[in-house]
Amino acid sequence: MKSIEVITGDHNIIELGTEHISQLRALESTCFEYHWTEEQFRLGLERKAFYVLGCEEEGMLVGYLAYSIILEEMEVLNLGVHPDFRRRGIGKALMLKLLRKCREMEIKRGLLDVKETNHPAIALYESLGFRKVGIRKNYYPDTREDAHLYDLEI
């Protein structure tokens, strides 16, 4: 895979581009029932509407984090880790890399939403300093679950 590589602990974190779309789609469809289309990934990456960090392990893409940056604000759009590679610190490594990038870019605030039943993700975000600031009712199209909104001063 072509990319800027950064080793975070034992995790190889790279920046992904349009050449990684097929791997991203395969990983996302393994992680989530409701997922982005190839066109959404392509247009978003080409237009720089969002960016994606990935984690390679054992020669394959096993985790990714999609995020957007508008002015001094970052929003986590998606964070997924292959089920066979969960609970190995990959999600945390991706988030830490993103937060370091945000500090370097002088981003002031981070935002995200998470399904109310995704307790592992909530624990991760709260361990990084995110705090719950609101709820969006029936937000997720696949489950109609509420989204818990989180915010972080970076």
Number of C-alpha atoms within 10 A of each C-alpha: 14 10 13 10 16 13 12 16 10 11 17 17 25 23 18 24 20 15 11 18 18 12 14 24 16 13 21 23 16 14 17 14 9 12 16 13 12 14 10 12 23 16 13 16 18 13 10 12 13 19 20 25 22 29 26 17 15 6 8 12 21 23 26 27 22 20 20 18 18 10 10 13 17 23 18 20 16 17 21 23 25 18 12 8 13 13 11 12 15 27 22 18 20 26 20 14 17 19 18 13 12 19 12 9 11 13 19 14 18 21 20 19 22 25 20 15 12 11 11 9 17 20 11 15 21 14 11 14 13 20 17 18 12 12 16 15 11 13 16 14 8 11 11 11 16 17 20 21 18 21 20 19 12 17
